[in-house]
Amino acid sequence: MKCPACGFENYPSARYCAACHRTSEPAPTQTLTTPVVSEPPPRRVVPVGLVVLCVVLVGLLGAGVIIFMRLWPPDPSTPNPVTPIRTASAQEQAGSIEALLDRSAASRAKLNRAIQQVQGCKELAGALADMRSVGVERTGQIADTGTVVVSALPDGERVRTSLKAALGYALEADRAFVAWAEPTVADGCAETPARRTAWAQGQASSAQAQTAKKQLIAVWNPIAAQFGFKQRTTQAI
């Protein structure tokens, strides 16, 4: 067999060339194969409506869980944190009563000035307006007396009761004096039976207010001294 590399004639059964020592067997025929290219699987498209439906369902599920947790009765063994409510100290409570007494005294002074103006038949419209404003002030003072905290004060409820009574009688007097002063704005300062009746009612209510103020002073002044506030008279309430 002729060597395909150098052309030397070798024995037919020789596997290697005697001259160049290369293999004498013909090179195997190489078969070219075409690579198989696999196509990617088709892409699945999720409908938009299905996505929206899933989002809505998840939202509803979350809302349901929140509502369930709020409505479900709490475990009694689980401590419930409660924010403590600060209670005003005795000094602060006494200060609240003192402020109410100052407001009452200011309203009383305004009323007395207005009465003097009407008695002198001067500045009648302004005097009547002041009398009416005193009634508004008294109403607010009575409301605040009903809500003021007195739990830390000795005899705190007695202070509240007597102050509220005094302010109530004072409000009745204020209204009677308004009825006494109103006719003067339109008809002059002449005395009439209606004016005299209104004046008498105002004086009677003022006397009741003075009695209630004396009861208030008896219980309030010792408390005022304890907390460093001034001693009061009926004229200073």
Rosetta blueprint (number, residue, H / E / L):
1 M L
2 K E
3 C L
4 P L
5 A L
6 C L
7 G L
8 F L
9 E E
10 N L
11 Y L
12 P L
13 S L
14 A L
15 R L
16 Y E
17 C L
18 A L
19 A L
20 C L
21 H L
22 R L
23 T E
24 S L
25 E L
26 P L
27 A L
28 P L
29 T L
30 Q L
31 T L
32 L L
33 T L
34 T L
35 P L
36 V L
37 V L
38 S L
39 E L
40 P L
41 P L
42 P L
43 R L
44 R L
45 V L
46 V L
47 P L
48 V H
49 G H
50 L H
51 V H
52 V H
53 L H
54 C H
55 V H
56 V H
57 L H
58 V H
59 G H
60 L H
61 L H
62 G H
63 A H
64 G H
65 V H
66 I H
67 I H
68 F H
69 M H
70 R H
71 L H
72 W L
73 P L
74 P L
75 D L
76 P L
77 S L
78 T L
79 P L
80 N L
81 P L
82 V L
83 T L
84 P L
85 I L
86 R L
87 T L
88 A L
89 S L
90 A H
91 Q H
92 E H
93 Q H
94 A H
95 G H
96 S H
97 I H
98 E H
99 A H
100 L H
101 L H
102 D H
103 R H
104 S H
105 A H
106 A H
107 S H
108 R H
109 A H
110 K H
111 L H
112 N H
113 R H
114 A H
115 I H
116 Q H
117 Q H
118 V H
119 Q H
120 G L
121 C L
122 K L
123 E L
124 L H
125 A H
126 G H
127 A H
128 L H
129 A H
130 D H
131 M H
132 R H
133 S H
134 V H
135 G H
136 V H
137 E H
138 R H
139 T H
140 G H
141 Q H
142 I H
143 A H
144 D H
145 T H
146 G H
147 T H
148 V L
149 V L
150 V L
151 S L
152 A L
153 L L
154 P L
155 D L
156 G H
157 E H
158 R H
159 V H
160 R H
161 T H
162 S H
163 L H
164 K H
165 A H
166 A H
167 L H
168 G H
169 Y H
170 A H
171 L H
172 E H
173 A H
174 D H
175 R H
176 A H
177 F H
178 V H
179 A H
180 W H
181 A H
182 E H
183 P H
184 T H
185 V H
186 A H
187 D H
188 G L
189 C L
190 A L
191 E L
192 T L
193 P H
194 A H
195 R H
196 R H
197 T H
198 A H
199 W H
200 A H
201 Q H
202 G H
203 Q H
204 A H
205 S H
206 S H
207 A H
208 Q H
209 A H
210 Q H
211 T H
212 A H
213 K H
214 K H
215 Q H
216 L H
217 I H
218 A H
219 V H
220 W H
221 N H
222 P H
223 I H
224 A H
225 A H
226 Q H
227 F L
228 G L
229 F L
230 K L
231 Q L
232 R L
233 T L
234 T H
235 Q H
236 A H
237 I L
